[in-house]
């Protein structure tokens, strides 16, 4: 079970420029911990069996028109019933004006009430995406995260194997550093992991014999990035004489991180191997596979065909 994360309500107010109608306390002290949101169509008709008050509730034009068509007494009763369940926050989209009793009910039950100028669907999509990132399950792994030709590559391996040195070489070759030593990985969707550096070590690299260097100041803003999706995991390990390594690329290995299988390869390290160039080739080859062309499978197909002819 992953730790549950939360953000202050003030982050939503700032991010989406929400107009505050009522808050029962300082928005910095009120927290959101559920990344899911809800449009309360059924609850406003009186059905609360699966109602989750920890979700942000978005009242759009459909819900608003439904309430508008009710008599004032019925509308007030429905709003009373809805706010009595104390949702964590209620947001009216499309710049809708709150009904007079909405404010009364919000004050009576201590429910934050806001208005957003955005239309319902785009606002809802943006809010879900924002909450999925901010409240995502996460772990911290010892490693290095770099962006090479648009691919997020997570370098793993024992301490001293050369991860940081390889990252610096990649930066000198025009690629970008996201994190060195510690990578905070978030599961932002069912298929996507995003990595970033803890704030205190962001843009720094430790090189043994030199110490801590600030990549952003040495190489410029174009050499760093705050976060990146993880597309490929590369395990660096010292070369073991006699060990069988994949020479064709037919082994499709993956690594499970937070329940998502990420393509993975193992690269043996020994003096004389230019790891930066090897990682560039790995990144380009991975992009090629995603675009539908697998060199190893094509070569194997030609080889099998040649053997068949003979």
Order of alpha helices (4+ residues) and beta strands (2+ residues): beta-alpha-beta-beta-beta-alpha-beta-alpha-alpha-beta-alpha-beta-alpha-beta-beta-beta-alpha-beta-beta-beta-beta-beta-alpha-beta-beta-beta-beta-alpha-alpha
